[in-house]
Amino acid sequence: MGAYVTWTLEALAFGTFVVLAVLVPYARRKRDYWTSRGTPTAVGYRSLANTLPGIRLQDRSLSRHRDDGKAAGAAAVGLFDGGRPVALACDVRVAAASLGNDGFAEDGGRHASLVPAAVDAGSAAAVLPTLAECVVELITSLEAVANRRLTVSPWTEVKRCATTAVATCVYGQPMVDSRIKAFAEQCAKALSPAGGGGRPTVTDYFAVYDLSSDGRAPSTDFKQIFRMAAANSDKIDADVADKQVRLDMFEFVTGTIEQTAALVTGVLYELARNQNIQNHLREHLDSELDEHQQQVTIDQLDRLPYLENVLKETLRKYPLVAVVRRVATKPYIVPGTNNRCTIEPNSLVVVPVHALHHDAEHFPEPEEFQPHRFPGQLSSAYMPHGSGPQSYIGKHFVELEAKLIVAMLVSRYEVHLDSSNPGTSPDSLNPKSFAGVRLKVVNRSGVREPRMYTSLQQLHKDNNERAGDRKFMFF
């Protein structure tokens, strides 16, 4: 018995020695990793516990770490995420460099997309008639809700519209109820991992989608635009062009549907909270749009600067990309550190967009919704889609669709908070919160039919006459 106890104690002592022999050097390396590179370590990240592989960095803590670093005069501070070194950008210059510098790449790697080159404001405008038709269906579907002064989830309603828009404008699906519903089910299946914090899944439906022409003009949907871009690209082999196009089309499923719903939900929530701003926007829409005849155009939307400011302020307060992650591909010397601070290749750089947008130095009274702050307060700290060549995919499409929805909805209806069913407040750091927003929709009283709605109804009628009789309704 005594020998067994002795052997057990010796084994425990040896095991402890081995653990310490491994952990102590590991802890020292982690503790000194950032200071040895001239970068201060964030408070709490010199302890062993926060450097272990199983400890993940929480996005909500980034604002506090950035405030601490900024107060200390640091351009960047060091942290760890799952044991991996992470540089948190405290200075706008570091944030802008990591988003716009070719020395940084997306974390996890993304394929060389055709989207930034193929999808710009002009190509988004090419699908405006089809997009406007989707918006007409949304506004019409809200008539019964407004007549009964009901409370709805704007995120749910707009997500349906955005799904239809992607199906028709990107995938070239006909506006037939059964086809749109089947497409929506595939989108939900692909996006379900993202809702749980994982990456969206390219399901078989999207991986083998038929790219053959359906007889449409080549500029009427992004499927054809991407195919032409792939054919004209000298960087893409012909044998992988179709795969590239399918991946780019899938980018729109993951990069526009829920983002459009979140942006419009944020706008409507703030308009419901700020009735004076809502009324001012409605007056602005009435005065600017009444002159226009018959057709909704990009020029018409461009004559709505206050609507643009409302969207910009919403994106400031609720950025669609709250935290951006980039990987350094070569050494980067942090500006203003006399060459003492270096971010090594393969280090992760985190840009706390939400924190930058709520920094009073760049945006006074950051928690207040103030559309009039734009364009005067538009600064380098404003980056709701990220920035540079790897900025947010589909931003032109999302903003165009959001403009149409907000302009039409505010022209025709009023939105209010419902004290009996308040729902949740939107929070960029918790994307699921947008689905919990509840707003009451009511008809405008004592006004004639808004010009924009009349114009879009005419567009809807013209499109139906050209396409023939077809059944479509929101599913």
Stockholm file with secondary structure:
# STOCKHOLM 1.0

chainA/1-475         MGAYVTWTLEALAFGTFVVLAVLVPYARRKRDYWTSRGTPTAVGYRSLANTLPGIRLQDRSLSRHRDDGKAAGAAAVGLFDGGRPVALACDVRVAAASLGNDGFAEDGGRHASLVPAAVDAGSAAAVLPTLAECVVELITSLEAVANRRLTVSPWTEVKRCATTAVATCVYGQPMVDSRIKAFAEQCAKALSPAGGGGRPTVTDYFAVYDLSSDGRAPSTDFKQIFRMAAANSDKIDADVADKQVRLDMFEFVTGTIEQTAALVTGVLYELARNQNIQNHLREHLDSELDEHQQQVTIDQLDRLPYLENVLKETLRKYPLVAVVRRVATKPYIVPGTNNRCTIEPNSLVVVPVHALHHDAEHFPEPEEFQPHRFPGQLSSAYMPHGSGPQSYIGKHFVELEAKLIVAMLVSRYEVHLDSSNPGTSPDSLNPKSFAGVRLKVVNRSGVREPRMYTSLQQLHKDNNERAGDRKFMFF
#=GR chainA/1-475 SS CHHHHHHHHHHHHHHHHHHHHHHHHHHHHHHHHTGGGTCCBCTTTTSSGGGSTTCCCCGGGHHHHHHHHHHTTCSEEEEEETTEEEEEECSHHHHHHHHHCTTEEETTCCCCCSHHHHCSHHHHHHTHHHHHHHHHHHHHHTHHHHHTTCEECHHHHHHHHHHHHHHHHTSCCCSCHHHHHHHHHHHHHHHHHHHTTSCCCCCHHHHTCCCCCCSCCTTSSHHHHHHHHHHHCSSSCHHHHHHHHHHHHHHHHHHHHHHHHHHHHHHHHHHHHCHHHHHHHHHHHHHHHTTCCSCCCHHHHHTCHHHHHHHHHHHHHSCSSSSEEEEESSCEECTTSTTCCEECTTCEEEECHHHHHTCTTTSSSTTSCCGGGTTTTCCTTCCTTCCGGGCCTTHHHHHHHHHHHHHHHHHHEEEECCTTSCBCCCCTTCGGGGGGBCEEEEECSSCCCCHHHHHHHHHHHHHHHHHCSCCCCCC
#=GC SS_cons         CHHHHHHHHHHHHHHHHHHHHHHHHHHHHHHHHTGGGTCCBCTTTTSSGGGSTTCCCCGGGHHHHHHHHHHTTCSEEEEEETTEEEEEECSHHHHHHHHHCTTEEETTCCCCCSHHHHCSHHHHHHTHHHHHHHHHHHHHHTHHHHHTTCEECHHHHHHHHHHHHHHHHTSCCCSCHHHHHHHHHHHHHHHHHHHTTSCCCCCHHHHTCCCCCCSCCTTSSHHHHHHHHHHHCSSSCHHHHHHHHHHHHHHHHHHHHHHHHHHHHHHHHHHHHCHHHHHHHHHHHHHHHTTCCSCCCHHHHHTCHHHHHHHHHHHHHSCSSSSEEEEESSCEECTTSTTCCEECTTCEEEECHHHHHTCTTTSSSTTSCCGGGTTTTCCTTCCTTCCGGGCCTTHHHHHHHHHHHHHHHHHHEEEECCTTSCBCCCCTTCGGGGGGBCEEEEECSSCCCCHHHHHHHHHHHHHHHHHCSCCCCCC
//
